[in-house]
Amino acid sequence: MSKVVEGLLYSESHEWVKVDGNVAIIGVTDFAQSEMGDITYVDMPDVDDEFNAGDDFGALESVKTSSEVITPVSGKVIARNDALEDSPELINEDAYAAWIVKIEMSDKSELDAMMNAAKYSEFAK
């Protein structure tokens, strides 16, 4: 069974969000990384790029597949985890520590559409 962390929000496309004030810290779930296998490359947006909820902002590539990463919230990228460029395997090692981007949200009410840990655990079965 994949690890699910309490206190985070989850999307149906297997991203997690940690809310810090008006900032959404976004990564992919343990379930997503385990389905993909060894991640070999992380494609990330640039700081100041803007996205709408539901847009793909990057991709993960593994030996067996490539998968888009979708933002569950609208806003502007204010930081990206550059450590993933040289060490994409950090996502396999701890999917919840290896965030991908931080987005300054333009509409926090979009978080209401996301799942809590219990709902996501049920969804990811």
N, C-alpha and C positions, 0 to 999 in steps of 0.2 A: 504493500500500500504506500502510495506517495505521501510525503510530508505536507501538511497544510498548517500554516501558521495563523493562530488567532490574532485578531486585531488588524488584519489586512483585508482589503477588498479584492474580489476576483471577478474576471470577465469570462464569458463563455469561450473566448479564444485563448484562454489559459495564460493571461497576464495577471500579475498582482499589482496592487497599488497600496503604497503606504502614504497616508495623508499627513503632511507637516504644514499646518497653517493653510496657505493658499497654494502649496506646492504638492504635486503628485509625483512620488518616486515610483518608477515603473520598472518591473522586471518580468521574467517568465517563471511559471510555477515549476515545482519539482516534478509534477506529472509531465509537463511539456518537455523538460530536459530529458527525463527518463525515456519518453517515447522517441525522442530524436536520436539518442545515443551520443557518442562523443562529438561535442561541438567543436568545429574547426575554424569557424569565422563568424564574427558578429559585424553586421552592417548597421551603422548608427547614423542618425541625422546630425546636422551641424547645430551648434548653439545659435539661437535666434530663429531657427526654422519654426514655422507655425503649422499646426495641424488641427483638424476637426476630429471630434470623437468618431471612431470607426475607421480612420485613415491608417494605412500601414506606414510606420515611420522607420522601418528597417527590416532586417532579416537575420535569421540564424541559419548557418549551414553546418551540416554534419556529414559524416561519411555516407549516411544512407538517404538524407533528404535535405530540403531547404524549406524554411517556414517563415512567412512574414510575421512581423511583430506589429500588433495593432494597438493604437492608443485608445483607451476607454474614455479619455477626457480631451476636451479642446483646450488649446493654449499654446504657449511658446516654450521651446526648449531652452532651459537656463543652464543645464549642465549635462555632460555625458560621461560615462565611465570609461575613460581612455585606457584603463588597465586591461579592458577586454580585447583591445586591438592586438596586444602581444600575448595575452593569456585567455583565450576564449573558453578554455576548460574550467575557469573559475565558476561558470554557470553550472557545469556538471558537479563541481565540488560542493557548492552551496548556492542553490538557485535563489535563496532569499537574501543572501548577503551580496550577491553580484547583480546589483541594480544596473539598468541599461541607460535610462535617461531620467532627468528631473524636468517636469513641465510645470510652468506657472499657469494655473488653471484660469480660464476665462469664465467658466460656468460650473461652480461646485455642485449644482443640483444634478449634473450628469452622474455623479457618484451614486445617486439613489438607484440607478439601474443595475448596479453591481451586486454580486453575491457576498455574503459573509462566509466565514470559514466553514460553518456547518453546511450551508447550502452548497458551497463549492465541493466539499467532500462527497456529498451525495451525487452531484452532477458529474464528477470525475470518475465515478466507479466504473 
